[in-house]
Amino acid sequence: MLTLHGFPVSNYYNKVKLALLEKGVAFDEVYAGTRSTDEAVLSKTPLGKIPFITTDEGSLCESTAIMEWIEAKWPQPALLPADPFAAAKVRELTIFLDWHLEMAARQVYGPAFFGSAPLSESNAARIRKQIDDAITGFKRLAKFAPFVAGAEMTQADCSAFVNLPLVGMATKIVYGEDALLAAGVDYKAYVKMIGERPSGQRVNADRKAAQTKS
């Protein structure tokens, strides 16, 4: 049996969850907090990060590795193109979303979502430039035709669906404008489209329920 560990407010948890739901894979969900010091958890995710999964074969952490295993284990419906170069382009966009765009915006999540002290003017300006540079790069890679990597839903959509709204909300709170919209990335219709899929509906509903409880 496959178990997904984490919580439904985490974007990287929901990235994996969306892929599992798209593929119709049966799985359980077990709550796990971030940065656990429990040795039983650390044996499965060495830094205590979420998400991680447990399977009959063992455990896996890091959302990218988990996504690759899911694709290999359940190749249909495909979330990567069959053509090797096209598949690499999807991975390229997914990595960019996770490690450049979202990580740049993550620097303002503290003041945006968790009540941390406001950023200094110099830090706010430095981070905004990083976010804007990442958005410029994202625009060069994203297609929105209608999915983020092209005509078919892929792993990149699992990242885009959970990350783009966070980038937009965080920058709106901290900078007074949604940096994506300000840069001409009209992502809201795209997010609505994915959110109307059964997988997107489930992810959104579970996230909202978890937020209500917290």
C-alpha atoms as an extended CHARMM CRD file, in Angstrom:
* protein
*
       214  EXT
         1         1  MET       CA              0.0000000000        0.0000000000        0.0000000000  PROA      1               0.0000000000
         2         2  LEU       CA              1.1520000000        3.5300000000       -0.7760000000  PROA      2               0.0000000000
         3         3  THR       CA              0.9330000000        6.1830000000        1.9380000000  PROA      3               0.0000000000
         4         4  LEU       CA              1.5310000000        9.8780000000        1.3890000000  PROA      4               0.0000000000
         5         5  HSD       CA              2.8790000000       11.6540000000        4.4660000000  PROA      5               0.0000000000
         6         6  GLY       CA              2.6030000000       15.4040000000        5.0530000000  PROA      6               0.0000000000
         7         7  PHE       CA             -0.3710000000       17.7490000000        5.1880000000  PROA      7               0.0000000000
         8         8  PRO       CA             -2.7800000000       19.1950000000        2.6140000000  PROA      8               0.0000000000
         9         9  VAL       CA             -1.6820000000       22.8210000000        2.9960000000  PROA      9               0.0000000000
        10        10  SER       CA              1.8240000000       22.0360000000        1.6960000000  PROA      10              0.0000000000
        11        11  ASN       CA              2.2810000000       22.8310000000       -1.9720000000  PROA      11              0.0000000000
        12        12  TYR       CA              4.8250000000       20.0490000000       -2.5080000000  PROA      12              0.0000000000
        13        13  TYR       CA              2.5520000000       17.5480000000       -0.7630000000  PROA      13              0.0000000000
        14        14  ASN       CA             -0.2540000000       18.6230000000       -3.0860000000  PROA      14              0.0000000000
        15        15  LYS       CA              2.0350000000       18.3990000000       -6.1090000000  PROA      15              0.0000000000
        16        16  VAL       CA              2.4800000000       14.6750000000       -5.4320000000  PROA      16              0.0000000000
        17        17  LYS       CA             -1.1500000000       14.2070000000       -4.4130000000  PROA      17              0.0000000000
        18        18  LEU       CA             -2.3800000000       15.7310000000       -7.6720000000  PROA      18              0.0000000000
        19        19  ALA       CA             -0.2290000000       13.3120000000       -9.6830000000  PROA      19              0.0000000000
        20        20  LEU       CA             -1.5360000000       10.3020000000       -7.7430000000  PROA      20              0.0000000000
        21        21  LEU       CA             -5.1270000000       11.4320000000       -8.2260000000  PROA      21              0.0000000000
        22        22  GLU       CA             -4.6070000000       12.0670000000      -11.9440000000  PROA      22              0.0000000000
        23        23  LYS       CA             -3.3320000000        8.5380000000      -12.3330000000  PROA      23              0.0000000000
        24        24  GLY       CA             -6.0640000000        6.9750000000      -10.2120000000  PROA      24              0.0000000000
        25        25  VAL       CA             -3.5640000000        5.4310000000       -7.8030000000  PROA      25              0.0000000000
        26        26  ALA       CA             -4.9670000000        4.2130000000       -4.4800000000  PROA      26              0.0000000000
        27        27  PHE       CA             -3.1730000000        5.7900000000       -1.5260000000  PROA      27              0.0000000000
        28        28  ASP       CA             -3.6230000000        6.6680000000        2.1150000000  PROA      28              0.0000000000
        29        29  GLU       CA             -2.7410000000        9.9870000000        3.7080000000  PROA      29              0.0000000000
        30        30  VAL       CA             -1.0190000000       10.3470000000        7.0770000000  PROA      30              0.0000000000
        31        31  TYR       CA             -0.3040000000       13.6640000000        8.7490000000  PROA      31              0.0000000000
        32        32  ALA       CA              3.3660000000       14.5540000000        9.1920000000  PROA      32              0.0000000000
        33        33  GLY       CA              4.6500000000       17.9660000000       10.2390000000  PROA      33              0.0000000000
        34        34  THR       CA              7.6980000000       19.6680000000        8.8180000000  PROA      34              0.0000000000
        35        35  ARG       CA             11.1720000000       19.3760000000       10.3220000000  PROA      35              0.0000000000
        36        36  SER       CA             10.3420000000       16.4120000000       12.5260000000  PROA      36              0.0000000000
        37        37  THR       CA             13.0160000000       15.2200000000       14.9690000000  PROA      37              0.0000000000
        38        38  ASP       CA             11.4000000000       11.8060000000       15.3320000000  PROA      38              0.0000000000
        39        39  GLU       CA             13.9500000000        9.1630000000       14.3460000000  PROA      39              0.0000000000
        40        40  ALA       CA             11.2210000000        7.0420000000       12.7640000000  PROA      40              0.0000000000
        41        41  VAL       CA             10.4240000000        9.9410000000       10.4330000000  PROA      41              0.0000000000
        42        42  LEU       CA             14.0710000000       10.8700000000        9.8450000000  PROA      42              0.0000000000
        43        43  SER       CA             14.7830000000        7.3320000000        8.7020000000  PROA      43              0.0000000000
        44        44  LYS       CA             12.4050000000        8.0250000000        5.8050000000  PROA      44              0.0000000000
        45        45  THR       CA             13.1100000000       11.7170000000        5.1390000000  PROA      45              0.0000000000
        46        46  PRO       CA             16.5480000000       12.6640000000        6.4940000000  PROA      46              0.0000000000
        47        47  LEU       CA             15.8320000000       16.3780000000        6.9770000000  PROA      47              0.0000000000
        48        48  GLY       CA             12.3210000000       15.8250000000        8.2670000000  PROA      48              0.0000000000
        49        49  LYS       CA             10.8690000000       17.4120000000        5.1300000000  PROA      49              0.0000000000
        50        50  ILE       CA              7.5250000000       16.6440000000        3.5830000000  PROA      50              0.0000000000
        51        51  PRO       CA              6.1820000000       15.0700000000        1.5320000000  PROA      51              0.0000000000
        52        52  PHE       CA              7.4820000000       11.5740000000        1.8040000000  PROA      52              0.0000000000
        53        53  ILE       CA              5.8830000000        8.2720000000        0.9030000000  PROA      53              0.0000000000
        54        54  THR       CA              6.0080000000        4.7940000000        2.3060000000  PROA      54              0.0000000000
        55        55  THR       CA              5.4200000000        1.7680000000        0.1020000000  PROA      55              0.0000000000
        56        56  ASP       CA              5.8010000000       -1.9910000000        0.2430000000  PROA      56              0.0000000000
        57        57  GLU       CA              9.2130000000       -1.4260000000       -1.3680000000  PROA      57              0.0000000000
        58        58  GLY       CA             10.4060000000        1.1910000000        1.1180000000  PROA      58              0.0000000000
        59        59  SER       CA             10.2100000000        4.9510000000        1.5660000000  PROA      59              0.0000000000
        60        60  LEU       CA             10.9710000000        7.9170000000       -0.6790000000  PROA      60              0.0000000000
        61        61  CYS       CA             11.3570000000       11.6350000000       -0.0020000000  PROA      61              0.0000000000
        62        62  GLU       CA             11.8130000000       14.6820000000       -2.2670000000  PROA      62              0.0000000000
        63        63  SER       CA              8.8240000000       15.4290000000       -4.4630000000  PROA      63              0.0000000000
        64        64  THR       CA             10.7670000000       15.1760000000       -7.7290000000  PROA      64              0.0000000000
        65        65  ALA       CA             12.0450000000       11.6850000000       -6.9330000000  PROA      65              0.0000000000
        66        66  ILE       CA              8.5590000000       10.6470000000       -5.8300000000  PROA      66              0.0000000000
        67        67  MET       CA              7.0560000000       11.9660000000       -9.0680000000  PROA      67              0.0000000000
        68        68  GLU       CA              9.5970000000       10.0650000000      -11.1570000000  PROA      68              0.0000000000
        69        69  TRP       CA              8.8130000000        6.8310000000       -9.2920000000  PROA      69              0.0000000000
        70        70  ILE       CA              5.0780000000        7.3560000000       -9.7260000000  PROA      70              0.0000000000
        71        71  GLU       CA              5.5240000000        7.8850000000      -13.4710000000  PROA      71              0.0000000000
        72        72  ALA       CA              7.6430000000        4.7450000000      -13.8180000000  PROA      72              0.0000000000
        73        73  LYS       CA              5.3130000000        2.6540000000      -11.6570000000  PROA      73              0.0000000000
        74        74  TRP       CA              2.0550000000        3.8420000000      -13.2540000000  PROA      74              0.0000000000
        75        75  PRO       CA              2.9650000000        5.1060000000      -16.7350000000  PROA      75              0.0000000000
        76        76  GLN       CA             -0.6630000000        5.6150000000      -17.7900000000  PROA      76              0.0000000000
        77        77  PRO       CA             -2.2010000000        8.0940000000      -17.9430000000  PROA      77              0.0000000000
        78        78  ALA       CA              1.1320000000        9.6730000000      -18.7540000000  PROA      78              0.0000000000
        79        79  LEU       CA              2.3380000000       12.8450000000      -17.0510000000  PROA      79              0.0000000000
        80        80  LEU       CA              5.5060000000       12.8640000000      -19.1480000000  PROA      80              0.0000000000
        81        81  PRO       CA              5.6600000000       12.7390000000      -22.9640000000  PROA      81              0.0000000000
        82        82  ALA       CA              6.9980000000        9.5840000000      -24.5830000000  PROA      82              0.0000000000
        83        83  ASP       CA              9.5900000000       11.5330000000      -26.5740000000  PROA      83              0.0000000000
        84        84  PRO       CA             12.7690000000       11.8640000000      -24.4780000000  PROA      84              0.0000000000
        85        85  PHE       CA             13.4410000000       15.4900000000      -25.3920000000  PROA      85              0.0000000000
        86        86  ALA       CA              9.8380000000       16.5260000000      -24.8230000000  PROA      86              0.0000000000
        87        87  ALA       CA              9.9350000000       14.7620000000      -21.4450000000  PROA      87              0.0000000000
        88        88  ALA       CA             13.1380000000       16.6120000000      -20.5820000000  PROA      88              0.0000000000
        89        89  LYS       CA             11.4520000000       19.9190000000      -21.4340000000  PROA      89              0.0000000000
        90        90  VAL       CA              8.6450000000       19.0890000000      -18.9920000000  PROA      90              0.0000000000
        91        91  ARG       CA             11.2190000000       18.2790000000      -16.3060000000  PROA      91              0.0000000000
        92        92  GLU       CA             13.0470000000       21.5230000000      -17.1110000000  PROA      92              0.0000000000
        93        93  LEU       CA              9.8780000000       23.5610000000      -16.5570000000  PROA      93              0.0000000000
        94        94  THR       CA              8.9820000000       21.6540000000      -13.3870000000  PROA      94              0.0000000000
        95        95  ILE       CA             12.4240000000       22.2320000000      -11.8990000000  PROA      95              0.0000000000
        96        96  PHE       CA             12.2430000000       25.9010000000      -12.8270000000  PROA      96              0.0000000000
        97        97  LEU       CA              8.8660000000       26.2640000000      -11.1300000000  PROA      97              0.0000000000
        98        98  ASP       CA             10.0330000000       24.5170000000       -7.9510000000  PROA      98              0.0000000000
        99        99  TRP       CA             13.5880000000       25.7210000000       -7.5700000000  PROA      99              0.0000000000
       100       100  HSD       CA             13.5990000000       29.1850000000       -9.1190000000  PROA      100             0.0000000000
       101       101  LEU       CA             10.1270000000       30.7260000000       -9.1160000000  PROA      101             0.0000000000
       102       102  GLU       CA              8.6480000000       29.1980000000       -5.9610000000  PROA      102             0.0000000000
       103       103  MET       CA             11.8930000000       29.3280000000       -3.9900000000  PROA      103             0.0000000000
       104       104  ALA       CA             12.3370000000       33.0100000000       -4.8150000000  PROA      104             0.0000000000
       105       105  ALA       CA              8.8030000000       33.7700000000       -3.6200000000  PROA      105             0.0000000000
       106       106  ARG       CA              9.2000000000       31.5200000000       -0.5480000000  PROA      106             0.0000000000
       107       107  GLN       CA             11.4630000000       34.1550000000        0.9430000000  PROA      107             0.0000000000
       108       108  VAL       CA              8.3970000000       36.3410000000        1.5920000000  PROA      108             0.0000000000
       109       109  TYR       CA              6.0710000000       33.6210000000        2.9120000000  PROA      109             0.0000000000
       110       110  GLY       CA              7.0160000000       34.4760000000        6.5090000000  PROA      110             0.0000000000
       111       111  PRO       CA              5.6270000000       38.0160000000        6.5100000000  PROA      111             0.0000000000
       112       112  ALA       CA              2.9240000000       37.0940000000        3.9840000000  PROA      112             0.0000000000
       113       113  PHE       CA              1.4100000000       34.0580000000        5.6900000000  PROA      113             0.0000000000
       114       114  PHE       CA              2.9660000000       33.4090000000        9.1040000000  PROA      114             0.0000000000
       115       115  GLY       CA              3.0950000000       36.7620000000       10.8520000000  PROA      115             0.0000000000
       116       116  SER       CA              6.8520000000       37.2240000000       10.6630000000  PROA      116             0.0000000000
       117       117  ALA       CA              8.3460000000       40.6890000000       10.9600000000  PROA      117             0.0000000000
       118       118  PRO       CA              8.1300000000       42.7760000000        7.7780000000  PROA      118             0.0000000000
       119       119  LEU       CA             11.1200000000       42.7080000000        5.4710000000  PROA      119             0.0000000000
       120       120  SER       CA             13.5580000000       45.5800000000        5.5190000000  PROA      120             0.0000000000
       121       121  GLU       CA             13.3130000000       47.8430000000        2.5040000000  PROA      121             0.0000000000
       122       122  SER       CA             16.6100000000       46.5530000000        1.1180000000  PROA      122             0.0000000000
       123       123  ASN       CA             15.6640000000       42.8820000000        1.5860000000  PROA      123             0.0000000000
       124       124  ALA       CA             12.2420000000       43.4540000000        0.0840000000  PROA      124             0.0000000000
       125       125  ALA       CA             13.8130000000       45.0680000000       -2.9750000000  PROA      125             0.0000000000
       126       126  ARG       CA             16.4450000000       42.3400000000       -3.3360000000  PROA      126             0.0000000000
       127       127  ILE       CA             13.8790000000       39.5580000000       -3.1130000000  PROA      127             0.0000000000
       128       128  ARG       CA             11.4670000000       41.3060000000       -5.4740000000  PROA      128             0.0000000000
       129       129  LYS       CA             14.1830000000       41.4500000000       -8.1080000000  PROA      129             0.0000000000
       130       130  GLN       CA             14.8070000000       37.7140000000       -7.6900000000  PROA      130             0.0000000000
       131       131  ILE       CA             11.0800000000       37.0400000000       -8.0330000000  PROA      131             0.0000000000
       132       132  ASP       CA             10.7650000000       39.2500000000      -11.0970000000  PROA      132             0.0000000000
       133       133  ASP       CA             13.8130000000       37.6260000000      -12.7150000000  PROA      133             0.0000000000
       134       134  ALA       CA             12.3180000000       34.1850000000      -12.0490000000  PROA      134             0.0000000000
       135       135  ILE       CA              8.9930000000       35.2450000000      -13.5420000000  PROA      135             0.0000000000
       136       136  THR       CA             10.7670000000       36.5230000000      -16.6500000000  PROA      136             0.0000000000
       137       137  GLY       CA             12.4640000000       33.1470000000      -17.0040000000  PROA      137             0.0000000000
       138       138  PHE       CA              9.2120000000       31.3070000000      -16.3860000000  PROA      138             0.0000000000
       139       139  LYS       CA              7.5200000000       33.2710000000      -19.1780000000  PROA      139             0.0000000000
       140       140  ARG       CA             10.2030000000       32.0340000000      -21.5790000000  PROA      140             0.0000000000
       141       141  LEU       CA              9.4280000000       28.4000000000      -20.7220000000  PROA      141             0.0000000000
       142       142  ALA       CA              5.6770000000       28.3070000000      -20.0430000000  PROA      142             0.0000000000
       143       143  LYS       CA              3.2100000000       27.7550000000      -22.8780000000  PROA      143             0.0000000000
       144       144  PHE       CA             -0.3090000000       27.7350000000      -21.3540000000  PROA      144             0.0000000000
       145       145  ALA       CA             -1.5370000000       25.9460000000      -24.4810000000  PROA      145             0.0000000000
       146       146  PRO       CA             -3.7400000000       25.2180000000      -22.5590000000  PROA      146             0.0000000000
       147       147  PHE       CA             -1.5190000000       23.3600000000      -20.0610000000  PROA      147             0.0000000000
       148       148  VAL       CA              1.6370000000       24.9430000000      -18.7590000000  PROA      148             0.0000000000
       149       149  ALA       CA              3.9690000000       22.7950000000      -20.8960000000  PROA      149             0.0000000000
       150       150  GLY       CA              1.7230000000       22.4480000000      -23.9470000000  PROA      150             0.0000000000
       151       151  ALA       CA             -1.3230000000       20.5440000000      -25.1490000000  PROA      151             0.0000000000
       152       152  GLU       CA             -1.3370000000       17.7870000000      -22.5100000000  PROA      152             0.0000000000
       153       153  MET       CA             -1.3360000000       17.7670000000      -18.7240000000  PROA      153             0.0000000000
       154       154  THR       CA              2.0900000000       16.8630000000      -17.3430000000  PROA      154             0.0000000000
       155       155  GLN       CA              4.1280000000       16.8450000000      -14.1730000000  PROA      155             0.0000000000
       156       156  ALA       CA              4.7600000000       20.5550000000      -14.7490000000  PROA      156             0.0000000000
       157       157  ASP       CA              1.0690000000       21.2240000000      -14.1480000000  PROA      157             0.0000000000
       158       158  CYS       CA              1.2730000000       19.4640000000      -10.7990000000  PROA      158             0.0000000000
       159       159  SER       CA              3.8560000000       22.0870000000       -9.8090000000  PROA      159             0.0000000000
       160       160  ALA       CA              2.2610000000       25.0720000000      -11.5250000000  PROA      160             0.0000000000
       161       161  PHE       CA             -1.1880000000       24.4610000000      -10.0410000000  PROA      161             0.0000000000
       162       162  VAL       CA              0.0940000000       24.4990000000       -6.4680000000  PROA      162             0.0000000000
       163       163  ASN       CA              2.8750000000       27.0840000000       -6.8240000000  PROA      163             0.0000000000
       164       164  LEU       CA              1.5220000000       29.8860000000       -8.9950000000  PROA      164             0.0000000000
       165       165  PRO       CA             -1.2890000000       30.8850000000       -6.6000000000  PROA      165             0.0000000000
       166       166  LEU       CA              1.1910000000       31.0170000000       -3.7120000000  PROA      166             0.0000000000
       167       167  VAL       CA              3.5390000000       33.2770000000       -5.6550000000  PROA      167             0.0000000000
       168       168  GLY       CA              0.6370000000       35.5310000000       -6.5600000000  PROA      168             0.0000000000
       169       169  MET       CA             -0.8480000000       35.7140000000       -3.0590000000  PROA      169             0.0000000000
       170       170  ALA       CA              2.4640000000       36.2180000000       -1.2690000000  PROA      170             0.0000000000
       171       171  THR       CA              3.6170000000       39.0140000000       -3.5330000000  PROA      171             0.0000000000
       172       172  LYS       CA              0.2040000000       40.6910000000       -3.3820000000  PROA      172             0.0000000000
       173       173  ILE       CA              0.3870000000       40.7650000000        0.4150000000  PROA      173             0.0000000000
       174       174  VAL       CA              4.0130000000       41.8690000000        0.6830000000  PROA      174             0.0000000000
       175       175  TYR       CA              4.3520000000       44.1790000000       -2.3350000000  PROA      175             0.0000000000
       176       176  GLY       CA              0.7890000000       45.3110000000       -2.8540000000  PROA      176             0.0000000000
       177       177  GLU       CA              0.5570000000       43.6840000000       -6.2850000000  PROA      177             0.0000000000
       178       178  ASP       CA              0.5080000000       40.1700000000       -7.6670000000  PROA      178             0.0000000000
       179       179  ALA       CA              3.9470000000       39.9410000000       -9.2840000000  PROA      179             0.0000000000
       180       180  LEU       CA              2.7740000000       37.3640000000      -11.8270000000  PROA      180             0.0000000000
       181       181  LEU       CA             -0.1410000000       39.4820000000      -13.0200000000  PROA      181             0.0000000000
       182       182  ALA       CA              2.0550000000       42.5820000000      -12.9840000000  PROA      182             0.0000000000
       183       183  ALA       CA              4.4580000000       40.7890000000      -15.3330000000  PROA      183             0.0000000000
       184       184  GLY       CA              1.6600000000       39.7850000000      -17.7050000000  PROA      184             0.0000000000
       185       185  VAL       CA              1.2730000000       36.1630000000      -16.5560000000  PROA      185             0.0000000000
       186       186  ASP       CA             -2.5110000000       35.7800000000      -16.4960000000  PROA      186             0.0000000000
       187       187  TYR       CA             -2.4370000000       32.4580000000      -14.6710000000  PROA      187             0.0000000000
       188       188  LYS       CA             -5.8280000000       32.5750000000      -12.9560000000  PROA      188             0.0000000000
       189       189  ALA       CA             -7.8460000000       31.0680000000      -15.8120000000  PROA      189             0.0000000000
       190       190  TYR       CA             -5.2580000000       28.2870000000      -16.0260000000  PROA      190             0.0000000000
       191       191  VAL       CA             -5.4800000000       27.5380000000      -12.2920000000  PROA      191             0.0000000000
       192       192  LYS       CA             -9.2790000000       27.5320000000      -12.5770000000  PROA      192             0.0000000000
       193       193  MET       CA             -9.0570000000       25.0150000000      -15.4400000000  PROA      193             0.0000000000
       194       194  ILE       CA             -6.9070000000       22.5910000000      -13.4350000000  PROA      194             0.0000000000
       195       195  GLY       CA             -9.0910000000       23.2000000000      -10.3810000000  PROA      195             0.0000000000
       196       196  GLU       CA            -12.1370000000       21.9920000000      -12.3080000000  PROA      196             0.0000000000
       197       197  ARG       CA            -10.5740000000       18.5810000000      -12.9040000000  PROA      197             0.0000000000
       198       198  PRO       CA            -11.6130000000       15.9390000000      -10.3230000000  PROA      198             0.0000000000
       199       199  SER       CA             -8.0200000000       15.8020000000       -9.0480000000  PROA      199             0.0000000000
       200       200  GLY       CA             -7.8370000000       19.5730000000       -8.6700000000  PROA      200             0.0000000000
       201       201  GLN       CA            -11.2190000000       19.6750000000       -6.9320000000  PROA      201             0.0000000000
       202       202  ARG       CA            -10.0430000000       17.0910000000       -4.4000000000  PROA      202             0.0000000000
       203       203  VAL       CA             -6.7430000000       18.8720000000       -3.7200000000  PROA      203             0.0000000000
       204       204  ASN       CA             -8.4750000000       22.2250000000       -3.2780000000  PROA      204             0.0000000000
       205       205  ALA       CA            -11.2290000000       20.8360000000       -1.0630000000  PROA      205             0.0000000000
       206       206  ASP       CA             -8.7760000000       19.0140000000        1.2220000000  PROA      206             0.0000000000
       207       207  ARG       CA             -6.5190000000       22.0640000000        1.4390000000  PROA      207             0.0000000000
       208       208  LYS       CA             -9.4080000000       24.3470000000        2.3690000000  PROA      208             0.0000000000
       209       209  ALA       CA            -10.6630000000       21.8670000000        4.9710000000  PROA      209             0.0000000000
       210       210  ALA       CA             -7.1820000000       21.6800000000        6.5190000000  PROA      210             0.0000000000
       211       211  GLN       CA             -6.8670000000       25.4630000000        6.5720000000  PROA      211             0.0000000000
       212       212  THR       CA            -10.2420000000       25.7540000000        8.3000000000  PROA      212             0.0000000000
       213       213  LYS       CA             -9.0870000000       23.3890000000       11.0560000000  PROA      213             0.0000000000
       214       214  SER       CA             -5.7710000000       25.1400000000       11.6620000000  PROA      214             0.0000000000
